[in-house]
Amino acid sequence: MVGNEWALVDVETSGLRSARDRVLSLAVVTVGSDGRPGEEFSTLLDPGCDPGPVHVHGLTADRLRGAPRFENVTRRVASMLRGRVLVAHNAPFDYGFLAEEFRRASARLPVEQRLCTLALNRRLSPATTDLKLGTLAAHYGVEQRRSHDALEDVRTLAGVLRGSLLEATRLGLELPLVACPPKQSFPPRIPKTPCAFRSPGRFDGELVQGMKVVVTGETRTPREGIVERAVAAGLNVMTSVSRHTSILVTNHPGSGTVKARRAGELGVPVVDEATFLRLLERVRQGRQHGTPTRRAPREPSRPAEKPSAPAGPLEGRRVLVLGGTHPESSGARGRIVELGGAAAVNLSASVTDVLKLRGGENDRRMGRILDLHLPVHEKEWLDAPQKMEVKGVSPSVLRRGAVIDLPHGGRWTFGASWSQHASCEVDVVAFLLDGDGQVSCDDDFVFYGAAESPDGTVRLAADGPTEQAVVVDLAALPEAVRTVTVAAAIDGAVTFGELGAVEVTAGQGDGERVLAQATLDAGTTERTMLLAEVYRREGRWRLRVVGQGYDSGLDALARGLGVDVEDQEGGAATSGQAGGEGVRELV
């Protein structure tokens, strides 16, 4: 623990969304750079609201009644956090709730860095069935008395942190410290009213429930009134024009607005305000989402579905490739997967073998690899590797284009990690797409500027400088959302060919147990890449590994999926700002 002072934190909450739910119980324990424990502080808190899932945390309204409000303890908590690294298991969650509670109390959260022990152990890859706090406590020989008790959980966390730091030192791993606050984000807006009906296509004289309607320009009736009437009639009011738009409503089709111009280019039917309001008096019945159709809707062209990596001599083994040109290392990782193994991106405790290509001896990790006595192979080893028995259960290794069924709905974490590059940052984003492969509104684009969808079903989690994840509550997604697409974009002039491989994982809950993983490294000149998509098929959720890259930036990708990016009437607005024509400013 040399070099850092630590403040270990655990919160029990009334729900999972910091913008809506409240902290019910809080514990903070300080630990010095010498590893010695310092102050302890814990308290129940009166949230002034329903305590939520009592069966999980055991904190009833009667038990919380008379406890201090959060604003009564901010000074004490701030004094313990100041000048220390905040540590928590799933730190984005605890940090997010603390930041929101401090904001409500009109106080500053004095945290400059945080460390997530869940993210750290994803890097360490200990030989455990999952990465839950109790499982890691047993692995590191830490006694755990009571779970879901904030103070006891923090005491357990102290032992897990100590064991994790020792293992990180043994492996020579850099800690995944996250600067706080993370990239600027904004509170989620009120969610758009979802449309219960499928899109019937273009307007042909009559309005049909489910039609995608866009309104632009000045209107005589207040815009909010037009939208309210359209939504009540079963129409799907969108914020951008695409080839799937059914009708554009404008009193000035030649005004030159972005929406009017796109509608003209795409041949979208245009009507004025008075005509649209008259048409609203008689809207035909549409077809609801989830109802069977006589003919299955045509899906976008997709690559053929491929299975996961077949069993082979490298089954259960995790191979780190060092050195070589980009085509050489990419080819080697592809061969590893063909032989049933997993291609590692970073050194971790789960790495079983190292493949050294030309120049690999100069990799900064080679000294540590030799100290760990890991087997190091030359490239000829891939011609006929010997099968070796590996203990433990490994995640399914997926190829590019592979598809698997997710065993159930609920909350899933889809993570991405890469090797750190000094000249760029990588941002993971998510798009909530309808049956036409388009966002229904700008709020269906989740990125660093708006890190949570308004209804809380999709959110980003930054676990470190080279690890980010998208957390999706599949059970709560609106029926109109057919696909959640996860992508990565490079912020800088670097390309994916220079960045190297990106590892994609899928795990239940907060990613404490990984079900499947894939390594994508076919990139060359691309600056954005579709990593994976989760989509509905016959009542089930499926995961597809995509790995499709684009030379253009994130703004072009977002625009192609229906997000308004350009300045338009009234000028551009930054993410999360109010206004019917608000635009997410990406660049």
C-alpha positions as CSV (number, residue, x, y, z in Angstrom):
1,M,0.0,0.0,0.0
2,V,3.1,2.2,-0.2
3,G,2.5,5.6,-1.8
4,N,-1.2,6.1,-1.3
5,E,-3.6,6.9,1.6
6,W,-6.9,5.0,1.2
7,A,-10.5,5.7,2.1
8,L,-12.5,2.5,1.8
9,V,-16.3,3.1,1.3
10,D,-19.5,1.0,1.2
11,V,-23.1,2.2,0.9
12,E,-26.4,0.5,1.1
13,T,-29.0,2.2,-1.0
14,S,-32.8,2.3,-1.7
15,G,-32.2,1.3,-5.4
16,L,-29.6,1.2,-8.2
17,R,-29.9,4.7,-9.7
18,S,-28.0,7.5,-7.9
19,A,-30.1,10.2,-9.6
20,R,-33.3,8.8,-8.1
21,D,-32.5,6.6,-5.1
22,R,-30.8,7.4,-1.8
23,V,-28.1,6.2,0.5
24,L,-29.5,4.4,3.6
25,S,-26.3,3.3,5.3
26,L,-22.7,4.5,4.9
27,A,-19.3,3.3,6.2
28,V,-15.8,4.7,5.7
29,V,-12.6,3.3,6.9
30,T,-9.2,5.0,6.3
31,V,-6.0,3.0,5.7
32,G,-2.5,4.5,5.7
33,S,0.2,4.0,3.1
34,D,1.8,1.5,5.5
35,G,-1.4,-0.6,5.5
36,R,-2.4,0.2,9.0
37,P,-6.1,0.9,9.7
38,G,-7.0,4.4,10.8
39,E,-10.4,6.0,11.4
40,E,-13.7,4.1,11.2
41,F,-17.1,5.8,10.7
42,S,-20.5,4.3,10.0
43,T,-24.1,5.5,10.3
44,L,-27.6,4.8,9.2
45,L,-29.2,7.6,7.3
46,D,-32.8,8.7,7.0
47,P,-33.4,9.1,3.2
48,G,-36.8,10.7,3.5
49,C,-38.2,8.1,1.1
50,D,-39.2,4.4,0.8
51,P,-36.1,2.3,1.7
52,G,-36.6,0.0,-1.3
53,P,-35.5,-3.7,-1.2
54,V,-35.6,-4.4,2.5
55,H,-35.1,-8.1,1.8
56,V,-31.6,-7.3,0.5
57,H,-30.3,-4.7,3.0
58,G,-32.7,-5.3,6.0
59,L,-33.1,-1.5,6.6
60,T,-36.7,-0.8,7.3
61,A,-38.3,2.6,7.5
62,D,-38.8,2.1,11.3
63,R,-35.1,1.3,11.7
64,L,-34.0,4.4,9.7
65,R,-36.4,6.8,11.4
66,G,-34.5,9.2,13.6
67,A,-31.2,8.6,11.9
68,P,-29.2,11.7,10.6
69,R,-29.9,13.0,7.1
70,F,-26.9,12.8,4.7
71,E,-26.3,16.6,4.9
72,N,-25.7,16.1,8.6
73,V,-22.6,13.9,8.0
74,T,-21.0,15.4,4.9
75,R,-18.3,17.3,6.9
76,R,-17.3,14.1,8.7
77,V,-17.2,12.0,5.5
78,A,-15.4,14.7,3.5
79,S,-12.7,14.9,6.2
80,M,-12.0,11.2,5.8
81,L,-12.1,11.2,2.0
82,R,-9.9,14.3,1.5
83,G,-6.4,13.6,0.2
84,R,-7.1,9.8,-0.1
85,V,-7.9,7.4,-2.9
86,L,-11.6,6.3,-2.6
87,V,-11.8,2.5,-2.7
88,A,-14.9,0.4,-3.2
89,H,-16.0,-2.9,-4.7
90,N,-17.8,-1.7,-7.9
91,A,-16.6,1.8,-7.3
92,P,-18.6,3.5,-10.0
93,F,-21.7,2.6,-8.0
94,D,-20.5,3.9,-4.6
95,Y,-18.8,6.9,-6.0
96,G,-21.9,7.8,-8.1
97,F,-24.2,7.7,-5.0
98,L,-21.7,9.7,-2.9
99,A,-21.4,12.4,-5.6
100,E,-25.1,12.7,-5.9
101,E,-25.7,12.9,-2.2
102,F,-23.0,15.6,-1.8
103,R,-24.6,17.5,-4.7
104,R,-28.0,17.4,-3.0
105,A,-26.3,18.7,0.2
106,S,-24.7,21.6,-1.9
107,A,-21.2,20.3,-0.8
108,R,-18.1,19.2,-2.8
109,L,-17.1,15.6,-2.8
110,P,-13.3,15.8,-2.2
111,V,-12.2,12.8,-4.2
112,E,-9.5,13.1,-6.9
113,Q,-9.0,9.4,-7.6
114,R,-10.8,6.2,-7.0
115,L,-9.9,2.5,-7.2
116,C,-12.4,-0.3,-7.9
117,T,-11.4,-3.6,-6.4
118,L,-13.8,-5.4,-8.8
119,A,-12.0,-3.8,-11.8
120,L,-8.6,-4.5,-10.2
121,N,-9.5,-8.2,-9.8
122,R,-10.7,-8.4,-13.4
123,R,-7.1,-7.5,-14.3
124,L,-5.7,-10.0,-11.8
125,S,-8.0,-12.8,-12.8
126,P,-7.7,-14.9,-9.7
127,A,-8.7,-18.6,-9.8
128,T,-12.2,-18.0,-8.4
129,T,-15.7,-18.9,-9.7
130,D,-16.7,-15.2,-9.6
131,L,-15.4,-11.8,-8.3
132,K,-18.0,-11.1,-5.6
133,L,-16.6,-9.6,-2.5
134,G,-17.3,-12.7,-0.4
135,T,-15.7,-14.9,-3.0
136,L,-12.6,-12.7,-3.1
137,A,-12.5,-12.6,0.7
138,A,-12.3,-16.3,0.9
139,H,-9.6,-16.4,-1.9
140,Y,-7.4,-13.8,0.0
141,G,-8.0,-15.5,3.4
142,V,-10.2,-12.7,4.8
143,E,-12.9,-13.4,7.3
144,Q,-16.4,-12.1,6.3
145,R,-18.9,-11.8,9.1
146,R,-22.0,-10.2,7.7
147,S,-22.8,-9.2,4.1
148,H,-24.9,-6.1,3.3
149,D,-23.7,-4.5,6.5
150,A,-21.8,-1.4,5.4
151,L,-19.1,-1.4,8.2
152,E,-18.6,-5.2,8.0
153,D,-18.4,-5.0,4.2
154,V,-15.7,-2.2,4.4
155,R,-13.7,-4.3,6.9
156,T,-13.8,-7.2,4.5
157,L,-12.9,-4.8,1.7
158,A,-9.8,-3.8,3.5
159,G,-8.5,-7.4,3.5
160,V,-9.4,-7.9,-0.1
161,L,-7.6,-4.6,-1.0
162,R,-4.5,-5.8,0.8
163,G,-4.5,-9.1,-1.0
164,S,-5.2,-7.6,-4.3
165,L,-2.4,-5.0,-4.0
166,L,0.1,-7.8,-3.1
167,E,-1.0,-9.8,-6.2
168,A,-0.8,-6.7,-8.4
169,T,2.8,-6.1,-7.1
170,R,3.7,-9.7,-7.9
171,L,2.4,-9.4,-11.4
172,G,3.8,-5.9,-11.9
173,L,0.4,-4.5,-12.9
174,E,-0.4,-0.8,-12.7
175,L,-3.5,0.0,-10.6
176,P,-6.6,1.0,-12.6
177,L,-7.0,4.4,-10.9
178,V,-9.7,6.6,-12.2
179,A,-9.4,10.4,-12.1
180,C,-12.4,12.0,-10.3
181,P,-14.7,13.4,-11.3
182,P,-14.7,11.3,-14.5
183,K,-15.5,13.0,-17.9
184,Q,-18.2,15.5,-17.6
185,S,-21.7,14.0,-17.5
186,F,-25.2,15.4,-17.0
187,P,-28.2,14.1,-15.0
188,P,-30.5,12.0,-17.2
189,R,-33.5,13.7,-18.6
190,I,-37.1,12.6,-18.3
191,P,-37.4,9.5,-20.5
192,K,-39.3,9.7,-23.8
193,T,-42.7,8.1,-23.8
194,P,-42.1,4.8,-25.5
195,C,-44.3,4.0,-28.5
196,A,-46.1,0.7,-28.2
197,F,-46.5,0.2,-31.9
198,R,-44.3,-1.0,-34.7
199,S,-43.4,1.4,-37.5
200,P,-45.7,0.8,-40.5
201,G,-43.4,2.7,-42.9
202,R,-43.9,5.9,-44.8
203,F,-47.0,8.2,-44.7
204,D,-49.2,7.6,-47.7
205,G,-52.2,9.9,-46.9
206,E,-53.3,8.4,-43.5
207,L,-51.5,8.4,-40.2
208,V,-51.0,4.9,-38.6
209,Q,-50.0,4.2,-35.1
210,G,-46.3,3.6,-34.8
211,M,-45.4,6.0,-37.6
212,K,-42.2,7.9,-36.9
213,V,-42.9,11.6,-36.8
214,V,-40.4,14.5,-36.8
215,V,-41.4,18.1,-36.1
216,T,-39.1,21.0,-37.1
217,G,-39.2,24.8,-37.3
218,E,-41.6,27.3,-35.7
219,T,-45.1,26.2,-35.0
220,R,-48.3,28.2,-34.1
221,T,-49.3,25.6,-31.6
222,P,-46.7,25.1,-28.8
223,R,-44.4,22.3,-29.8
224,E,-45.1,20.4,-26.6
225,G,-48.8,20.4,-27.4
226,I,-48.2,18.9,-30.8
227,V,-45.9,16.2,-29.4
228,E,-48.3,15.4,-26.6
229,R,-51.2,14.9,-29.0
230,A,-49.1,12.8,-31.4
231,V,-47.9,10.5,-28.6
232,A,-51.4,10.2,-27.2
233,A,-52.5,9.0,-30.7
234,G,-49.9,6.3,-30.7
235,L,-47.3,7.9,-33.0
236,N,-43.6,7.7,-32.4
237,V,-42.2,11.3,-32.2
238,M,-38.5,11.2,-33.1
239,T,-35.7,13.8,-32.7
240,S,-33.9,13.2,-36.0
241,V,-34.7,12.4,-39.7
242,S,-33.6,9.1,-41.2
243,R,-34.6,6.9,-44.1
244,H,-37.1,5.3,-41.7
245,T,-38.9,8.6,-40.9
246,S,-42.6,8.3,-41.8
247,I,-43.4,12.0,-42.0
248,L,-41.9,15.4,-41.3
249,V,-44.1,18.2,-39.9
250,T,-43.0,21.7,-40.8
251,N,-44.5,25.0,-41.8
252,H,-41.4,26.0,-43.7
253,P,-40.1,23.1,-45.8
254,G,-37.6,25.3,-47.6
255,S,-36.2,26.8,-44.4
256,G,-32.9,24.9,-44.8
257,T,-32.9,23.3,-41.3
258,V,-30.9,20.1,-41.0
259,K,-34.2,18.1,-40.6
260,A,-35.9,19.7,-43.6
261,R,-32.8,19.2,-45.8
262,R,-32.4,15.6,-44.8
263,A,-36.1,14.9,-45.4
264,G,-35.7,16.4,-48.9
265,E,-32.7,14.2,-49.6
266,L,-34.4,11.0,-48.4
267,G,-37.8,11.7,-50.0
268,V,-39.6,11.8,-46.6
269,P,-43.2,13.1,-47.0
270,V,-43.7,16.6,-45.6
271,V,-47.0,18.1,-44.3
272,D,-47.6,21.5,-42.6
273,E,-48.8,21.9,-39.0
274,A,-52.5,22.4,-39.8
275,T,-52.7,19.3,-42.0
276,F,-50.9,17.2,-39.4
277,L,-53.3,18.3,-36.6
278,R,-56.3,17.5,-38.9
279,L,-54.8,14.1,-39.6
280,L,-54.4,13.4,-35.9
281,E,-58.2,13.4,-35.6
282,R,-58.3,10.0,-37.3
283,V,-55.3,7.7,-36.8
284,R,-55.5,4.0,-38.0
285,Q,-54.8,1.2,-35.6
286,G,-51.3,-0.1,-35.7
287,R,-49.5,-3.4,-34.7
288,Q,-48.1,-3.5,-31.2
289,H,-44.6,-4.7,-30.4
290,G,-44.4,-8.3,-29.6
291,T,-47.5,-9.4,-31.6
292,P,-46.9,-12.0,-34.3
293,T,-46.8,-11.0,-37.9
294,R,-47.8,-13.0,-41.0
295,R,-44.3,-12.5,-42.4
296,A,-41.2,-11.9,-40.4
297,P,-39.8,-8.4,-40.8
298,R,-36.7,-8.2,-43.0
299,E,-33.6,-7.8,-40.9
300,P,-30.5,-5.8,-41.9
301,S,-27.9,-7.8,-43.7
302,R,-25.7,-9.5,-41.1
303,P,-22.7,-11.9,-41.3
304,A,-23.5,-15.5,-40.9
305,E,-23.7,-16.7,-37.3
306,K,-20.5,-18.5,-36.1
307,P,-20.0,-20.7,-33.1
308,S,-17.6,-20.1,-30.3
309,A,-14.0,-21.4,-30.6
310,P,-14.0,-25.2,-31.0
311,A,-12.3,-27.5,-28.5
312,G,-8.6,-27.8,-29.3
313,P,-5.2,-28.2,-27.7
314,L,-5.3,-24.7,-26.2
315,E,-8.7,-25.1,-24.6
316,G,-8.8,-23.4,-21.2
317,R,-5.5,-21.7,-21.8
318,R,-5.0,-17.9,-22.1
319,V,-2.1,-16.8,-24.3
320,L,-0.5,-13.3,-24.2
321,V,1.2,-12.3,-27.5
322,L,4.3,-10.1,-27.4
323,G,6.0,-8.4,-30.3
324,G,5.6,-8.8,-34.0
325,T,3.9,-6.4,-36.5
326,H,0.2,-5.7,-36.2
327,P,-0.6,-8.3,-38.9
328,E,1.7,-10.9,-37.3
329,S,0.3,-10.4,-33.8
330,S,-3.3,-10.3,-35.1
331,G,-2.8,-13.5,-37.1
332,A,-1.2,-15.2,-34.0
333,R,-4.2,-14.3,-31.8
334,G,-6.6,-15.6,-34.5
335,R,-4.7,-18.9,-34.6
336,I,-4.8,-19.1,-30.8
337,V,-8.6,-18.9,-30.9
338,E,-8.8,-21.5,-33.7
339,L,-6.9,-23.8,-31.4
340,G,-9.5,-23.3,-28.7
341,G,-7.5,-20.8,-26.5
342,A,-8.2,-17.3,-25.4
343,A,-6.0,-14.4,-26.6
344,A,-5.1,-12.1,-23.7
345,V,-4.6,-8.4,-24.0
346,N,-2.9,-7.7,-20.7
347,L,-0.8,-9.7,-18.3
348,S,-2.9,-11.2,-15.5
349,A,-2.9,-14.2,-13.2
350,S,-5.0,-16.1,-15.7
351,V,-2.3,-16.0,-18.4
352,T,-1.0,-19.5,-18.9
353,D,1.4,-19.0,-21.8
354,V,3.3,-16.3,-23.6
355,L,3.9,-16.3,-27.4
356,K,7.0,-14.2,-28.2
357,L,7.2,-12.9,-31.8
358,R,10.0,-10.8,-33.3
359,G,10.9,-8.0,-30.9
360,G,8.8,-9.5,-28.0
361,E,11.9,-9.8,-25.9
362,N,12.0,-6.0,-25.6
363,D,8.4,-5.8,-24.2
364,R,8.5,-4.1,-20.7
365,R,6.5,-7.1,-19.3
366,M,9.0,-9.7,-20.3
367,G,11.1,-9.4,-17.1
368,R,8.0,-9.9,-14.9
369,I,6.9,-12.9,-17.1
370,L,10.3,-14.5,-16.5
371,D,10.0,-13.9,-12.8
372,L,6.6,-15.6,-12.8
373,H,8.1,-18.6,-14.6
374,L,5.4,-18.5,-17.3
375,P,6.2,-20.7,-20.3
376,V,7.4,-18.5,-23.2
377,H,7.0,-19.9,-26.8
378,E,8.3,-19.0,-30.2
379,K,5.9,-18.6,-33.1
380,E,6.5,-22.2,-34.3
381,W,4.7,-23.4,-31.1
382,L,1.4,-22.6,-32.7
383,D,2.0,-25.3,-35.4
384,A,1.5,-28.1,-32.9
385,P,1.0,-27.1,-29.3
386,Q,0.6,-29.8,-26.7
387,K,-2.7,-30.1,-24.9
388,M,-2.4,-29.3,-21.2
389,E,-5.0,-29.8,-18.5
390,V,-6.1,-26.5,-17.0
391,K,-7.9,-26.2,-13.7
392,G,-11.0,-24.0,-13.3
393,V,-13.9,-23.0,-15.5
394,S,-13.0,-20.6,-18.3
395,P,-15.4,-18.3,-20.1
396,S,-16.5,-19.2,-23.6
397,V,-14.1,-17.9,-26.2
398,L,-16.0,-16.3,-29.1
399,R,-14.8,-15.5,-32.6
400,R,-15.7,-12.4,-34.5
401,G,-19.3,-12.9,-35.8
402,A,-20.1,-15.5,-33.1
403,V,-23.6,-15.5,-31.6
404,I,-24.7,-17.0,-28.2
405,D,-27.9,-17.0,-26.3
406,L,-27.8,-15.2,-23.0
407,P,-29.2,-17.6,-20.4
408,H,-31.6,-15.1,-18.8
409,G,-32.5,-11.4,-18.7
410,G,-31.8,-9.2,-15.8
411,R,-28.6,-7.0,-15.5
412,W,-25.6,-7.8,-17.7
413,T,-22.2,-6.1,-18.0
414,F,-20.5,-5.9,-21.4
415,G,-16.9,-4.8,-20.8
416,A,-14.1,-3.7,-23.1
417,S,-10.4,-3.4,-22.2
418,W,-7.2,-2.6,-24.2
419,S,-3.5,-1.8,-23.7
420,Q,-2.9,1.7,-22.6
421,H,-1.7,4.1,-25.3
422,A,-0.1,7.4,-24.4
423,S,-1.4,9.3,-27.4
424,C,-5.2,8.7,-27.1
425,E,-8.2,7.8,-25.0
426,V,-10.8,5.3,-25.9
427,D,-14.5,5.8,-25.2
428,V,-17.1,3.0,-25.0
429,V,-20.6,4.0,-26.0
430,A,-24.0,2.4,-26.4
431,F,-26.9,2.9,-28.8
432,L,-30.5,1.7,-28.0
433,L,-31.9,0.8,-31.4
434,D,-35.4,0.1,-32.6
435,G,-36.4,-2.5,-35.3
436,D,-35.1,-0.2,-38.0
437,G,-31.7,0.0,-36.4
438,Q,-32.2,3.7,-35.3
439,V,-32.4,5.5,-32.0
440,S,-35.9,6.7,-31.1
441,C,-34.4,9.9,-29.6
442,D,-31.1,11.4,-28.8
443,D,-31.4,10.0,-25.2
444,D,-31.0,6.5,-26.6
445,F,-27.4,7.3,-27.2
446,V,-25.4,6.7,-24.0
447,F,-21.8,8.1,-24.0
448,Y,-19.4,9.9,-21.7
449,G,-21.5,13.1,-21.9
450,A,-24.7,11.4,-20.8
451,A,-23.6,8.2,-19.1
452,E,-27.1,6.8,-18.4
453,S,-30.3,6.4,-20.4
454,P,-33.2,8.4,-18.8
455,D,-35.0,5.3,-17.6
456,G,-31.7,3.8,-16.1
457,T,-31.8,0.7,-18.2
458,V,-28.4,1.3,-19.8
459,R,-25.4,3.1,-18.2
460,L,-21.7,3.4,-18.6
461,A,-19.1,2.4,-16.0
462,A,-15.5,3.5,-16.2
463,D,-13.4,1.1,-14.3
464,G,-10.0,2.4,-15.2
465,P,-8.0,4.1,-18.0
466,T,-8.1,1.0,-20.1
467,E,-11.4,-0.6,-19.0
468,Q,-14.9,0.6,-19.6
469,A,-18.3,-1.2,-19.5
470,V,-21.9,-0.9,-20.5
471,V,-24.4,-2.2,-17.9
472,V,-27.8,-3.2,-19.3
473,D,-30.9,-4.2,-17.5
474,L,-32.4,-6.5,-20.2
475,A,-35.6,-7.2,-18.3
476,A,-36.4,-3.5,-18.0
477,L,-35.6,-2.4,-21.5
478,P,-38.7,-0.9,-23.4
479,E,-40.2,-3.4,-25.8
480,A,-39.5,-1.0,-28.7
481,V,-35.7,-1.4,-28.1
482,R,-34.7,-4.4,-30.2
483,T,-30.9,-4.0,-30.1
484,V,-28.3,-2.5,-27.8
485,T,-25.1,-1.9,-29.8
486,V,-21.8,-1.4,-27.9
487,A,-19.1,0.5,-29.7
488,A,-15.7,2.0,-29.0
489,A,-14.3,5.3,-30.4
490,I,-10.7,6.6,-30.2
491,D,-10.4,10.2,-29.0
492,G,-7.3,11.3,-30.9
493,A,-5.4,10.6,-34.1
494,V,-4.5,7.0,-33.2
495,T,-6.2,4.2,-35.1
496,F,-7.3,0.8,-33.9
497,G,-4.4,-0.7,-35.9
498,E,-2.0,1.3,-33.6
499,L,-4.0,0.7,-30.4
500,G,-4.0,-3.0,-30.8
501,A,-6.4,-5.7,-29.6
502,V,-9.6,-4.9,-27.7
503,E,-11.0,-7.6,-25.4
504,V,-14.8,-7.8,-25.0
505,T,-16.5,-9.6,-22.2
506,A,-20.0,-10.4,-21.2
507,G,-20.9,-11.2,-17.6
508,Q,-24.0,-11.4,-15.4
509,G,-24.8,-8.7,-12.8
510,D,-21.9,-6.2,-12.5
511,G,-19.6,-8.5,-14.4
512,E,-18.5,-10.4,-11.3
513,R,-18.7,-13.6,-13.4
514,V,-17.7,-13.5,-17.1
515,L,-19.8,-15.8,-19.4
516,A,-18.0,-15.1,-22.6
517,Q,-15.0,-13.2,-24.0
518,A,-13.7,-12.3,-27.5
519,T,-10.5,-10.5,-28.7
520,L,-11.0,-8.1,-31.6
521,D,-7.8,-6.9,-33.3
522,A,-8.5,-6.8,-37.1
523,G,-8.5,-3.0,-37.0
524,T,-6.1,-1.0,-39.3
525,T,-7.1,2.6,-40.1
526,E,-10.4,2.6,-38.2
527,R,-11.2,5.1,-35.4
528,T,-14.6,3.7,-34.4
529,M,-15.6,0.1,-34.0
530,L,-18.8,-1.8,-33.3
531,L,-17.8,-4.3,-30.6
532,A,-20.9,-6.2,-29.9
533,E,-24.7,-6.1,-30.0
534,V,-27.3,-7.6,-27.8
535,Y,-30.6,-8.2,-29.6
536,R,-34.0,-9.8,-29.2
537,R,-34.8,-13.0,-31.2
538,E,-37.9,-15.1,-30.6
539,G,-38.4,-14.0,-27.0
540,R,-34.7,-14.5,-26.1
541,W,-31.7,-12.2,-25.8
542,R,-28.7,-13.0,-27.9
543,L,-25.1,-11.6,-28.0
544,R,-23.2,-11.2,-31.2
545,V,-19.5,-10.3,-31.4
546,V,-19.3,-7.7,-34.3
547,G,-15.8,-6.2,-34.7
548,Q,-16.8,-3.9,-37.6
549,G,-14.7,-0.7,-37.8
550,Y,-15.0,2.7,-39.5
551,D,-12.4,5.2,-40.5
552,S,-14.8,8.1,-39.5
553,G,-15.2,9.4,-36.0
554,L,-17.9,8.9,-33.4
555,D,-20.0,11.8,-34.7
556,A,-20.5,10.1,-38.0
557,L,-21.3,6.7,-36.4
558,A,-23.9,8.4,-34.2
559,R,-25.4,10.3,-37.0
560,G,-25.8,7.2,-39.1
561,L,-27.8,5.6,-36.3
562,G,-30.2,8.6,-36.0
563,V,-28.6,10.8,-33.4
564,D,-28.7,14.6,-34.1
565,V,-25.1,15.8,-34.0
566,E,-25.0,18.9,-36.2
567,D,-26.0,22.4,-35.2
568,Q,-29.5,23.1,-36.2
569,E,-32.4,25.5,-35.5
570,G,-31.5,27.6,-32.4
571,G,-27.9,26.3,-32.4
572,A,-26.4,23.2,-30.9
573,A,-26.9,22.4,-27.2
574,T,-24.5,20.3,-25.1
575,S,-25.5,16.9,-23.9
576,G,-28.2,16.8,-21.3
577,Q,-29.4,20.4,-21.8
578,A,-33.1,21.0,-21.9
579,G,-34.9,21.9,-25.1
580,G,-36.9,20.1,-27.7
581,E,-34.2,20.6,-30.4
582,G,-31.2,19.9,-28.0
583,V,-28.3,18.2,-29.8
584,R,-25.6,16.1,-28.3
585,E,-22.4,17.9,-29.0
586,L,-19.7,15.3,-29.6
587,V,-16.8,17.2,-31.1
